[in-house]
């Protein structure tokens, strides 16, 4: 073998080693996310504040009895904040603080549940239609198109009025039935791109099952984008629930909600003389939405940076 060929082989080996080292040194999404939060102090503060708010709400609601909190006592009607009732009482003499804890828990649980249900359905359906394409893709996408053109808010209100013995779980399932298509479209678009990559073709040639390719190959590579959408969808679902409860078409009247507390602002004189009825719930919603938005934007930037870094 000549010296020239030996030098050429050595150069190729060095290049391959450098490429492998570069690939192995590529940061993971969680490493990029950690770095992003270190750089963005406001997002870090919002994340810590969210954890504290969620912990206080769930711990506080766990020690309260909902039936006791919602029991009417007209002798305590419209009491201002004081020693006995920290945030005052409403028209029925019920503690605003107790309703704030339980209502916050209910609104968060609805947001979590709807986000999880819509995401699971959207991820599964989106991966299937994005991977197989063809007729399956056409049929599912036409169903999604049909659902998206429906007036979802009006239909949710209709179902709330029509269903007898209406509960929180009915509300969660109704919302899930209309909002799973958003995640489906997102996952489908990313799965269509990933399914054309070389590693997917190599997996098919090796005889890897379709399920393993979808959930073991495609899904991990699009998970960072899904996480971003999960966070922002969570905030949106809380907003939808509180908005419908504010209008009187959300949770049942016997179940506290942040939207129901905000609706007390429509009580005569509440905007000027009875701020304790609606202001705490309004501030809680405002702070949570801002914090979730800042955290979601930080995660989005980390996802974009991960895609650029490879």
N, C-alpha and C positions, 0 to 999 in steps of 0.2 A: 504494500500500500504506500502511495506517495505521501510526501509531507503535506502537499496541498490538500489531498483528500482528508488527511488526519485533522488538519486545521479547520476544514469545513465541517467535519463531524463534531469537533469540539465546540465550534460556534453555534451549531444547531442545538447541541446539548445545553449550552449556556442559555440560549434564548428560551428553550423549553423550561429550564429550571426557573428562569426569571418570570415566565408567564405563570407557572404553577405557584410560585411564591406570591405573585400579585393576586392571583385568585384566592389563595389561602388567607392573605392579609386583608381581603375585602371585608369591611365591617358588616355586621349583621344589622337588621332593622332596629333591634332593641339597643344596640350600641349607639347607632345614629340618634335614636330617640333620647337616650340618656344624655348624649352630648347636646342635643337641642334644648333640653330642659335646663341643663347647666348654663347655657348661654342666655336663655330667655327667663329672666328672674320673675317676670310677671306671670308667665304660664306656670312656673313652679309654685308661686304663691297661690294661684287659682286652683291648682291641683290639690295642694294641702288644705286650702279652705273648703273645697268640695268634700274631701274626705272627712273633715271635721263636721261639716253640715250634715252629711249623710249619717255619720255615727251618732250625732246628737238626736237627729230625727228618729232613727230606728230604735235607739236605746230609750228615748223618751216615750215613744209610742208603745214600747213593749211593757212599760210599767203602768200604763193607763188602761182603764176599762172603757171601751167605746160606749157601751150602754150607759155607764155612769156619766160620761162626758156629755152625751147627747140627751140626757134626761132634762126635761123642761122644769124650770123653777122660776115662776113669774115674779117672785119676791126679789130676785136678783137681776131683774130686767135692766139692761143698758147701764150696768155699773161701770164706772171708769176704772182704769188700771189702779190697783192698790195692793195692800198686803194680802188680802184674801184671793184676789184674782189679778195675777201679774199683768195680764194684757186686757183686763176687763171682761165683760160679758156681752152677749148679743140680745136680740129681742126676746128670746126664750130663757134668758138667764143662764145660758150655757157658756162655759169658759172658752174664751178665744184662744188661749194658750193651748188647752187640750185639743181643740179642733185643729190648731196649727200643726201640732205634732202628728196627730192621726191623719189629717188631710195631706200633710206633706208626705207621710209614708205611703198613703194610697196613690197619690200622684206619681211618686217615684216607682212604686211597684208596677203601676200601669205602664209607665214609660219603659221600664226594664222588660216587662213581659211582652209588650207589643214589639219592641226592638228585637228581642230574641226570636219570637215566633216568625216575624216577617223576614228576619235574616236567615234563619234555618231554611225556610221555604225558598227564599230567593237564591241562596247559595246552591242548594240542591238542584232546583229547576234551572238556574243559570248555567251551572256546570254541565248539565245534561244537554241543553240546547246548544251551548257553545261548543261542546266537544263533538256532538254528532252532526249538528247542522241539518241541512236538507229539509225534509218534510216536517220533522219534529220541531225544528226551529221555526218554520213558517206557521205551524198550528199554534204553538205556545205564544209566539209574538203577536198573532192576531187576537188571542185571548187577552194578552196584556194591553193591546191597543184598545180593546173594547172596555176593559175595566178602567183605564185611564181617562177615557172620555166621559165616564159616568160622573154625575155630581155627587162625589163621595160624601161631602158634609151633609147634604140634604138627605141622602139615603141612610146615613148613620142616624140622623134625627128621626127618620121614619121608623127604623127598626127599634130604636129606643122607646118610641111611643107605642108600637104595636106589640112588642114582646111582653107577655105577662110575667110577673114575679122576676122582674129585671134585676140583675146583680152585676157586680164589677166584672166577673168573668165573661158575661155576655158582651159587655162593652169592649173588653180586650179582644174577643174573637171577632166582633164586628169590625173593629179597626184593622185587625190583621187581614181580614178578607179583602180590604181595599188597598192596603199599603205595601203588600209584598212585591208588587210589580216593579217598584223602584230599585230594590236590591237585585231583582232578577235581571233587569236590563244592564245594570252595572257589571255584574258577574259575567253575564253573557258576552258583553263586549270585550272584557279582558280575557275570557276563556277562548274566544275566537282567535285572538292574537296569539295566545300561548300554544294553542293546539296545532299551529303551523310551524312551531319551532323544531329544531333538529332533535332535541332530546326527547320530544314526544314521539317523533317518527322512529327513533332508535328504540324506545320502549315498546312500541307496537311490533317492531321487527323481532325483538327478543321474546315476544309472546306475553308481555305483561297484561294483566286483565284491565278492562276499561275502568272499573271502579278504582283500582289502585293508581292508574294514570291520572284520573280526575282528582281524587282526594289526596293522593300521595305525591303527585307531580305538579299539576296545575294549581291546585288550591294553595299550597305553601308559597308559591311565587306571586300570588295576587292577594295574599292575606293582609299585607300592610295597607293596601288601598281599601280593603273591606273594613279594617279597624277604624280608619278615618271616617268612613260612612256610618259605621255603627255609632260612634260618638256623636256625630252631628244629628243622626236620626233620633237618637235618644232625647236630645233637647227638643227636636221637632215634635216627637210624640207626646212629651210632657205638655208642650204648648197647645197641641190639639185637644188634649184631655181637659186642660184648664179652661180653654176657650169654650168648649161645649158645656162644661159644668157651669161656667159663668152665664151662659144662655139658658141654663136649666135643662139641658138635654145630655148631660154627662152621667155622673154617678147618681144613684137613687138619693132622695132627700135625706134619708136616715144615715147615709154614709158620707162623712166629712171629706172635703176636697179643697185644694187651694183655690180652684175656680169658684167654688161656692162661697168661700170667704171673701174673695174679691168682689163677688156680686153684691155683697152687703153695701157696697158703695152706692147702690141705687136706692138705699133706704133714705127717706126724707131727712135731711139734716146731717147725713153721714159725712158728706164732703167737707163740712165746716166744723161741726160740733162733735162728731163721733168718729174721729180718725182711727181709733183703735180697732174698729170693726174690720177694716179692709187694708189698712196700711201695712201691718206686719206681713200678711200673705203676699201683698204686692212687692214688697222689698225682697222677700225670700225668693219669689219667682225671678225677679230682676237679677239678683246676685247669682242665682244658680245658672240662669241662661248665659250671663256674661262669662262666668267661670268655665262652663262647658264649651262655650264658643272659643275662648282663648286656648283651652287645652286642645280642642279639636284642630285649631289652626296650627298649633305647635306640632301635633302629630302629622298633619298634612305636610308641613315643611320637611319633617323627618322622612316621610314617605317619598317625597319628591327627591330629596338628597340621596336616599338609598337607591332610587332608580338611576340617578346620574352616576353614582359610584359603581353600580353593577352588583 
